[in-house]
């Protein structure tokens, strides 16, 4: 199904049909009566990490009072890494706060960084240590619940249009599934 070449600190993966598999896995969760939001979010995070070869993936969850975003769930981030404990007040979250206004995604890279660098929280850039990443708001119905973050800093594959499209499709599907189960 896929071939791996290990280099110290570098993840190199070549996968075939697994991108379709993560979409199927998320869709199948809706059919399970006992499925929880946590299971759906874990499946999404794991899918981004394993099926889409992202090296770091996180769910920045919005607090109940909507005043803070904090990293709740991650893959590919060492326990001691600053990003694992990342939290920011939404009032100071700049770009992240804007993403929470409606379901939307952004790909920050060399080109878009010039346009958005003033509104990207310095604390975020310092803790993720990259300027090439994807972020998208996650909603349940009309309510924002958080932001999914992903990058490929530790891989030989770089982010591209295909990765950005798949990322958006998976987060959109995850939002739809969360919305469906929240109405049960």
N, C-alpha and C positions, 0 to 999 in steps of 0.2 A: 504493500500500500504506500509506503514512503521510505526513502533512504535517508540515512543520517550520516553526517561526517562530523565528528566532534573535534573542535579545536578549543583550547582553553579559553573560557570566557565568551566563546562565540557559538551561537546556536544556528545551525544550518539545516533546514528541513525542506524537503521537496515532497509535497503531498498532491495526491490526485483529487479524487472526488469528495474529500472530507468537508469542503465548504458547504456542499449540499447537505451533508450529514448533520451539521449543526443546525441548519434551518429545520430539518426534519425533527431533530431531537426537541427543539423549542416548541414546534407545532404539536408534537405528540404529548408534551406536558399538559396542554390545555385539556386533553381527554382524560387526564387522571383526576379523579375527584378529590384526592387527599393532597394534591400538590400545593406547596406553599410559595410565597413570594421569594423566600430565601433559596429554595430549590431552583426556581426559574432564574434568579440572578446569578447563582453559582454556575448554572449551565451556560449562561451567556458569557460570563467571565472566562470560564474554562474553554469555551468554544473559540473566543478571541485569541486566547493564549495558545491552545493546541491546534485548532483547525486553521486559523489565520496567521499562525506563526508570529504573533506579537510577543515582544520580549517582556514588556511590562504592561499589566492591565489592572485598573483599579476602578472601584465604584466609590465615588465621592457622594456620600449620602447627605441629604438635607435634614437638619435636625427638626424635631417636632414643631418647634416654634419658628422655623424657617430662618433663624438668625445665623446658623453656621452650616458649613459644609465640612464633613470630615471623612477621611479614608476609612471605609468600613470593611472592604473586601479586596484582596489583591492576589495577583499571581505574578511571579517573576521578580518580586521585590524582596531583597534580604530583610529579615526581621529588624535588624539594626538601622536600616536605611531611614533617613528623615521622612521620606514620602509615606512610609508606613504609618506614621503618626500624624500625617498632614491634616491640618484643619485651618479653616479661615472663616472669618465673619463674612456673611454674604454682603454686608454693606461695603466691605473692602475687596470683594472678590472680582471686581472689574468684568473681564471677559466671561468668567464663570457665571456671574450673576446675569449677564446678558443672555447667555445660553439658556438659563432657566425661565426666560420670558415665554418661550414657546418651543415646541420640539424642533431642534435645529442642531446642525453639526458644523464643526470647523476643523480644517487641517492646517495646523501651523507648520510652516516650513520656511526656508530662507526667503522666499518671495513674500508670503503673507505676514511673516514676522515684522517686516518693515512697516506694514500697515497697522498691525495690532499691538506692537510691543509696548506701547504706552498703557494699554488696558489689561495686559497680562500681569497678574500679581507676581512681583519679584520673588515672593516666598515660594510660589509654585515653580517658577523656573529654577530657583536654587535647589529645591528638593527633587525635581525630576531630572535635572542635569542634562537637558536636551532642548533643542529648539525645533525639533521635528516630531510632532505628535498629533494625535487625533483626539477630539473630545466631542461628546454629544449629550444633550440633555435627555433624561429618561423621565417619562411621564406615565401616570396612571390616570386615564381619562384626561381631564383638564388640569390635573395637579402635577407640578414638577416634584419628583422625589429625589433627584440627584443627577450626577453627571458620570458618564463612563469615559474613562481615559485609557488610551492605548498608544504604545510606541514600539518601534523595532530597533532600539539602540543596540541591543546585544546580538543582532542577527546579520547575516550577509545580505538578506533581502531588505531592500529599503521600502519605505512607504511609497505608494503610487496611486494612481486614479482607481485601479481595480480594488486595492486594499481599502481605500476611502469609501468606495461604493458599497462593498461588502459590509464594512463596519456600519455604515448608515442603515443598510437593509436589516442587519441583525439587531441593532438597537431599536429600530422601528418595530420590528416583529416582537421583540421582548416587551416593549411598551404595550403593544396590542394584547399580548398574552396576559400580562399583568392586569390590564384593564378588564379583560374577560373574567379572570378568576376573582377579581375584587368585587364583581357584581354577584357572586354566588352567595 
